[in-house]
Amino acid sequence: MLNKSDRFGFADLDNLPAPSCYRVLVLGSEGQVTRMVPIKARNDLDAERLARGFLDGHGVELWDGMRFMERFMSMDR
């Protein structure tokens, strides 16, 4: 049985946690975005590990929705 405090109304929908939506932006030599790749990660640390895998001569940025997380620069540049 639900208590009154366990119920949600429409106003509560704005306060629910949003699922993570990680993506990697691959950067060109001038810093422009050349490709966007959505990635599936369990958490921020997993997403960072996966993003580093895109560093093959390119810089990359890691985003979670609208939240900028990190920029990784390739050592090859």
KOLLORO-518064 format. One record per residue: x, y, z of N, C-alpha, C, O, CB in turn; residue number from 1; residue in one letter. Coordinates in Angstrom, 3 decimals. Glycine has a CB too. Layout:
<recs>
REC	nX	nY	nZ	caX	caY	caZ	cX	cY	cZ	oX	oY	oZ	cbX	cbY	cbZ	i	aa
REC	X	Y	Z	X	Y	Z	X	Y	Z	X	Y	Z	X	Y	Z	NUM	A
...
</recs>
This chain:
<recs>
REC	nX	nY	nZ	caX	caY	caZ	cX	cY	cZ	oX	oY	oZ	cbX	cbY	cbZ	i	aa
REC	0.838	-1.169	0.000	0.000	0.000	0.000	0.892	1.244	0.000	1.852	1.322	0.767	-0.958	-0.009	1.215	1	M
REC	0.577	2.204	-0.852	1.337	3.438	-0.942	0.880	4.440	0.097	-0.316	4.623	0.320	1.216	4.034	-2.328	2	L
REC	1.832	5.078	0.720	1.516	6.193	1.600	1.360	7.440	0.750	1.796	7.468	-0.401	2.613	6.390	2.689	3	N
REC	0.747	8.462	1.303	0.590	9.713	0.565	1.945	10.270	0.142	2.053	10.863	-0.932	-0.161	10.744	1.414	4	K
REC	2.970	10.095	0.954	4.305	10.619	0.642	4.993	9.815	-0.465	5.983	10.286	-1.025	5.175	10.616	1.898	5	S
REC	4.497	8.611	-0.799	5.089	7.780	-1.846	4.535	8.089	-3.237	5.029	7.551	-4.228	4.864	6.323	-1.528	6	D
REC	3.546	8.920	-3.320	2.898	9.207	-4.599	3.587	10.351	-5.323	4.141	11.260	-4.704	1.426	9.539	-4.388	7	R
REC	3.541	10.286	-6.642	4.099	11.341	-7.473	2.988	11.987	-8.269	2.053	11.316	-8.707	5.193	10.795	-8.408	8	F
REC	3.090	13.271	-8.453	2.161	13.998	-9.313	2.907	14.513	-10.530	4.119	14.331	-10.655	1.488	15.167	-8.547	9	G
REC	2.172	15.158	-11.427	2.799	15.691	-12.628	3.891	16.705	-12.300	4.891	16.780	-13.015	1.753	16.329	-13.519	10	F
REC	3.723	17.472	-11.251	4.721	18.473	-10.872	6.048	17.824	-10.480	7.101	18.449	-10.606	4.199	19.327	-9.716	11	A
REC	6.008	16.580	-10.008	7.226	15.883	-9.585	8.072	15.405	-10.764	9.248	15.087	-10.583	6.862	14.700	-8.712	12	D
REC	7.501	15.348	-11.964	8.241	14.820	-13.110	9.464	15.652	-13.443	10.442	15.115	-13.963	7.341	14.744	-14.317	13	L
REC	9.440	16.943	-13.160	10.600	17.798	-13.412	11.751	17.507	-12.460	12.887	17.892	-12.737	10.205	19.254	-13.299	14	D
REC	11.487	16.842	-11.355	12.508	16.597	-10.347	13.081	15.181	-10.391	13.959	14.846	-9.596	11.941	16.860	-8.991	15	N
REC	12.594	14.351	-11.310	13.110	12.992	-11.402	14.492	13.000	-12.050	14.737	13.800	-12.952	12.142	12.095	-12.203	16	L
REC	15.400	12.128	-11.609	16.728	12.100	-12.220	16.647	11.634	-13.672	15.949	10.670	-13.986	17.668	11.183	-11.421	17	P
REC	17.355	12.317	-14.540	17.375	11.951	-15.959	18.451	10.893	-16.190	19.516	10.953	-15.576	17.631	13.203	-16.857	18	A
REC	18.187	9.932	-17.060	19.224	8.937	-17.356	20.378	9.599	-18.109	20.186	10.579	-18.828	18.638	7.757	-18.186	19	P
REC	21.554	9.058	-17.934	22.723	9.600	-18.610	22.635	9.331	-20.097	22.147	8.289	-20.534	24.010	9.007	-18.035	20	S
REC	23.115	10.287	-20.859	23.126	10.194	-22.313	24.521	10.623	-22.774	24.723	11.749	-23.227	21.989	11.090	-22.967	21	C
REC	25.475	9.703	-22.649	26.870	10.030	-22.943	27.116	10.063	-24.442	26.547	9.280	-25.203	27.810	9.023	-22.280	22	Y
REC	27.997	11.010	-24.855	28.434	11.041	-26.239	29.850	11.589	-26.306	30.268	12.398	-25.478	27.476	11.888	-27.102	23	R
REC	30.570	11.128	-27.311	31.937	11.568	-27.565	31.924	12.431	-28.812	31.355	12.046	-29.834	32.914	10.356	-27.727	24	V
REC	32.544	13.592	-28.733	32.734	14.447	-29.894	34.187	14.321	-30.321	35.091	14.653	-29.554	32.354	15.937	-29.585	25	L
REC	34.417	13.846	-31.533	35.772	13.709	-32.067	36.126	15.040	-32.711	35.356	15.584	-33.502	35.884	12.513	-33.102	26	V
REC	37.319	15.569	-32.359	37.732	16.895	-32.801	38.751	16.811	-33.931	39.622	15.940	-33.931	38.309	17.684	-31.634	27	L
REC	38.635	17.720	-34.888	39.591	17.819	-35.980	40.800	18.638	-35.569	40.902	19.077	-34.423	38.935	18.430	-37.208	28	G
REC	41.709	18.841	-36.500	42.971	19.529	-36.209	42.776	20.992	-35.794	43.624	21.553	-35.100	43.875	19.466	-37.422	29	S
REC	41.685	21.604	-36.205	41.381	22.994	-35.847	40.450	23.084	-34.637	40.005	24.175	-34.279	40.749	23.715	-37.037	30	E
REC	40.155	21.952	-34.007	39.265	21.926	-32.853	37.793	21.800	-33.208	36.937	21.825	-32.323	39.466	23.155	-32.050	31	G
REC	37.488	21.662	-34.500	36.097	21.523	-34.931	35.614	20.089	-34.687	36.398	19.140	-34.696	35.948	21.901	-36.431	32	Q
REC	34.334	19.966	-34.476	33.739	18.641	-34.270	33.611	17.963	-35.631	32.972	18.489	-36.542	32.338	18.742	-33.554	33	V
REC	34.227	16.787	-35.756	34.154	16.049	-37.018	33.192	14.882	-36.953	32.731	14.384	-37.981	35.518	15.550	-37.406	34	T
REC	32.889	14.445	-35.728	32.001	13.293	-35.578	31.443	13.282	-34.162	32.112	13.701	-33.218	32.746	11.962	-35.889	35	R
REC	30.209	12.798	-34.022	29.588	12.619	-32.717	29.196	11.158	-32.596	28.532	10.604	-33.472	28.348	13.561	-32.530	36	M
REC	29.620	10.533	-31.486	29.368	9.112	-31.285	28.681	8.910	-29.935	29.289	9.179	-28.899	30.691	8.296	-31.362	37	V
REC	27.432	8.444	-29.920	26.807	8.098	-28.640	27.466	6.838	-28.081	27.776	5.907	-28.825	25.268	7.886	-28.808	38	P
REC	27.674	6.818	-26.783	28.274	5.636	-26.149	27.384	5.191	-24.998	26.687	5.996	-24.382	29.722	5.936	-25.644	39	I
REC	27.423	3.915	-24.727	26.682	3.344	-23.602	27.677	3.083	-22.480	28.625	2.314	-22.637	25.925	2.024	-24.014	40	K
REC	27.446	3.731	-21.356	28.326	3.594	-20.198	27.474	3.471	-18.943	26.373	4.016	-18.866	29.303	4.801	-20.088	41	A
REC	27.998	2.752	-17.968	27.279	2.542	-16.706	27.342	3.761	-15.802	26.423	4.014	-15.023	27.843	1.337	-15.975	42	R
REC	28.451	4.530	-15.909	28.643	5.681	-15.030	29.698	6.599	-15.648	30.206	6.320	-16.733	29.067	5.227	-13.593	43	N
REC	30.023	7.685	-14.963	30.975	8.656	-15.494	32.361	8.059	-15.722	32.993	8.345	-16.739	31.080	9.832	-14.558	44	D
REC	32.836	7.244	-14.803	34.174	6.653	-14.958	34.238	5.719	-16.157	35.227	5.713	-16.889	34.570	5.895	-13.693	45	L
REC	33.205	4.944	-16.358	33.133	4.054	-17.512	33.096	4.880	-18.798	33.742	4.519	-19.782	31.891	3.132	-17.419	46	D
REC	32.349	5.981	-18.799	32.261	6.851	-19.971	33.619	7.475	-20.285	33.988	7.581	-21.455	31.209	7.950	-19.745	47	A
REC	34.359	7.886	-19.276	35.698	8.454	-19.489	36.629	7.415	-20.098	37.399	7.726	-21.006	36.286	8.979	-18.162	48	E
REC	36.563	6.211	-19.613	37.411	5.136	-20.152	37.084	4.889	-21.626	37.988	4.746	-22.449	37.225	3.829	-19.335	49	R
REC	35.806	4.840	-21.952	35.402	4.618	-23.332	35.799	5.785	-24.233	36.211	5.574	-25.373	33.904	4.391	-23.405	50	L
REC	35.677	7.011	-23.728	36.026	8.192	-24.518	37.509	8.198	-24.875	37.879	8.593	-25.981	35.665	9.470	-23.754	51	A
REC	38.348	7.770	-23.962	39.795	7.723	-24.237	40.123	6.779	-25.394	41.162	6.925	-26.037	40.559	7.283	-22.980	52	R
REC	39.255	5.828	-25.659	39.460	4.901	-26.768	39.323	5.564	-28.135	39.691	4.966	-29.146	38.485	3.764	-26.664	53	G
REC	38.799	6.791	-28.183	38.646	7.525	-29.440	39.830	8.460	-29.707	39.783	9.240	-30.659	37.349	8.326	-29.419	54	F
REC	40.879	8.402	-28.899	41.995	9.337	-28.992	42.994	9.011	-30.104	44.100	9.551	-30.074	42.712	9.377	-27.687	55	L
REC	42.687	8.202	-31.035	43.598	7.772	-32.088	44.008	8.944	-32.990	43.521	9.066	-34.115	42.949	6.665	-32.923	56	D
REC	44.898	9.797	-32.493	45.356	10.948	-33.258	44.410	12.129	-33.235	44.649	13.117	-33.929	45.585	10.548	-34.656	57	G
REC	43.344	12.055	-32.457	42.334	13.110	-32.388	42.131	13.530	-30.940	42.358	12.748	-30.017	40.997	12.639	-33.011	58	H
REC	41.705	14.763	-30.754	41.208	15.182	-29.459	39.744	14.774	-29.374	39.075	14.649	-30.400	41.388	16.722	-29.245	59	G
REC	39.246	14.568	-28.173	37.837	14.227	-27.997	37.273	14.989	-26.802	37.992	15.332	-25.864	37.657	12.698	-27.805	60	V
REC	35.984	15.241	-26.861	35.257	15.778	-25.716	34.206	14.762	-25.303	33.615	14.076	-26.138	34.606	17.159	-26.048	61	E
REC	33.987	14.681	-24.000	32.970	13.792	-23.450	31.850	14.645	-22.864	32.093	15.559	-22.075	33.575	12.837	-22.369	62	L
REC	30.623	14.330	-23.263	29.435	15.031	-22.795	28.425	14.034	-22.254	28.339	12.902	-22.731	28.813	15.869	-23.925	63	W
REC	27.672	14.454	-21.268	26.520	13.707	-20.765	25.321	14.627	-20.934	25.062	15.485	-20.090	26.710	13.250	-19.247	64	D
REC	24.591	14.443	-22.030	23.512	15.368	-22.348	24.094	16.744	-22.605	24.943	16.907	-23.482	22.467	15.418	-21.210	65	G
REC	23.647	17.733	-21.851	24.164	19.103	-21.985	25.338	19.374	-21.046	25.887	20.476	-21.051	23.052	20.110	-21.713	66	M
REC	25.726	18.398	-20.250	26.804	18.571	-19.271	28.149	18.219	-19.901	28.386	17.068	-20.267	26.551	17.698	-18.018	67	R
REC	29.035	19.222	-20.027	30.392	18.974	-20.485	31.148	18.271	-19.360	31.117	18.711	-18.210	31.104	20.304	-20.907	68	F
REC	31.831	17.169	-19.704	32.542	16.415	-18.680	34.053	16.597	-18.761	34.697	16.914	-17.761	32.202	14.951	-18.794	69	M
REC	34.624	16.396	-19.960	36.094	16.385	-20.050	36.519	16.545	-21.509	35.798	16.146	-22.424	36.683	15.064	-19.452	70	E
REC	37.687	17.127	-21.711	38.326	17.167	-23.026	39.642	16.392	-22.897	40.449	16.656	-22.005	38.567	18.666	-23.524	71	R
REC	39.836	15.452	-23.786	41.061	14.655	-23.829	41.800	15.000	-25.119	41.209	14.974	-26.198	40.751	13.115	-23.745	72	F
REC	43.072	15.318	-25.013	43.859	15.644	-26.193	44.819	14.492	-26.485	45.449	13.945	-25.580	44.633	16.978	-25.995	73	M
REC	44.918	14.139	-27.763	45.808	13.066	-28.176	47.244	13.534	-28.061	47.543	14.698	-28.325	45.497	12.608	-29.612	74	S
REC	48.127	12.643	-27.672	49.551	12.959	-27.576	50.195	12.997	-28.962	51.319	13.480	-29.103	50.269	11.932	-26.684	75	M
REC	49.493	12.488	-30.001	50.014	12.445	-31.349	49.973	13.803	-32.032	50.598	13.979	-33.078	49.250	11.446	-32.157	76	D
REC	49.258	14.759	-31.473	49.064	16.049	-32.130	50.128	17.026	-31.745	50.117	18.166	-32.209	47.714	16.617	-31.801	77	R
</recs>
